[in-house]
Amino acid sequence: MHRYDFLKHKCDIRLKAEADSLEGLFYAALEGMNSVLAAENGSLPEASIHSRPGANAQILPEASVHNLPGASAQTLPTENREKLNLNIDSADTTALLIDFLSEVLTESNIEYRIFDKLELQELKENHLTAVLYGKSVDRFDTDIKAVTYHEADVKINRKGYYETVIVFDI
């Protein structure tokens, strides 16, 4: 189980991500960021919950693989898509999540691409190795300037789920 929820914020976009695993938290955060970049009609729902029942990452011999929003039966096979390799080291899990999203956002903006497939090859408290696959877009519906550290704090909540809040500067 993983999900994200948009919370109220005066001038930026505030997203709460929650998952039953650390891997799921990374998927939920990336899904949430993708939904901002490619929001239908450029508008974001207020306090809407986006759950992905049964969307837990499949554990493969060497990777966790997950198709993110925008993926469909017509999506190009992985070998025909643009690929992004990431190898990130950070101070802690919170910094790792923000650094991951920031790197994906940078590449998305440079290449006008939505990365809708994620293969987590290694995920530790302060290290991530992943491969993302993306598809080109003509434009983004919402421009995210930055992924901020404001309010970010990866922790385990009372239900035993990983959670954090992420503020996107728009």
N, C-alpha and C positions, 0 to 999 in steps of 0.2 A: 504494500500500500504506500502510495505517495500522493501528495496533493499540494496545491498552492491556493492562496486566498489573497485578494487585493484588500488592503486596509486603507482607511482614510488618511490622506496627507494633504496639506495645504497647497503645495506647489510641485512636489515630486511624486513618484510612484512608489508605494510601499507594499512589499509583498511578504507574506508569511509562507514559508515552506515547511512541510512536515512529512516525515516518512518513518517507516519501521526499520530502516537501515540507513547507514551513512551513504551508501551508493544511491539509494532512493532519494535522499535529500538532494544530492547533486542533480539527479534527473529532474526532480520537481522544480528546483531553482532554474535550471536551464529551460524547462518547459514554460515556466512563468515568464522568463526573459523573452523567449521566442514569441509568446502570446502578446507581449507589449510591442515588439518590433512589427508583428504582422497582425495586429488587432483588426477585426472586421470593421470596416468603415471608419477606422482611426479612433474608435472610442473604446474605452475600457469599462467593464462592468464594475459597479461599486460593490464591494464586499461580496463578490460572488466566489463560490467554492468550486474548484475544478478538481474533482477526484478522478483517479484512474484505477478503478477496481480491477484487480487482476493484471495490472500493468507492471508488476514487479519485474525487475530485470531478470532475464534468463541467465543463469550462470553457465557459461560455456567453459571448456577446458582452460582457455587462457584469457577469457574476457567476459565482462557483463555487457550485453548488447540491448539497446532499447531504441525503438523508433519514437521520435518526438513529434509534436504537432506539425501538421503539414505533410506528414508521410502518408502515402496512400498506396493502393494496389498499382497505381500508375507510376509510382516513384521509380526512378531509374535504379537498376541494380547497383550495388555498392561499387563494383569495378568501373562503372561509367560515371561516377560522381566525383566531385571535388573532395579531396581528403585533407584533413588537418591533423597533424601529429602534435600532441602536447606532452611535455615532460616538465612538470612544475614542482618546485620545492618551496615551501613557505614555513613561517614560524610556527604555525599551529593549524588546527582544522578550520577555524573560522577564516583565517587569512588564506588558506588553501582554496576554500570555496569562492571567496571574493576574487582572488587572483585568477582562478579558473574562469569565472564568468567574465572578468575583465579581458582576459586573453581572447576568449571566444567573441566578445563584443568588438574588440579591436579588429579581429580578422573578418568578422561580419561586415563592419563598416568599410574596410579596405576593399573587400571583394564583392560587396553587395550580395551576400549569401546568408541563407538561414541554414544553420547546422541542425538537421532534424534526425540524425542517427548518431548515437554515442556508444562507443565500445570502451568501457573502463577496463583497462588491462591490469592496473595496479592502483590501489587506493589505500593509503596509510594515513596516520594522523597529520603528517606534514609533507606528504609526497603523492603525486598523481601522475600516472602515465595513461594516456587515452588517445583514441583515434576518433575523430568526428568526421561525418560525411555531410556535405551541404549541397544545396541547390541554389542556383542564381535567382535573384529577384530584381525587378526593375527599380523598386524603391521600398522603403520601410514606411509603415503607416505612422509610427511614432519614433522619433529620434531619441535614443538614449545617449546622453553625453558621457555618463560614467556610472560604474557600479561602486557604491560607497561603502565604507566600513561603518557608517553611522547606524547604530542599533544592531549591527550584525554580531551574533554570539551563538555559535553552534552549541547546543546543549541537549540533554535528554530531559523531556518533560515528565509530568506526573503519570502520564499514560505509558511511559517507557519508549516514546518515539523521539527521534531526532527532530529538532526544530530550530529555526532561526528566522529573523526578519531581515530583509534586504531592501535598501532604499536605492532606487535608480534615479539619478539626476537627469531631468529632462529639460 
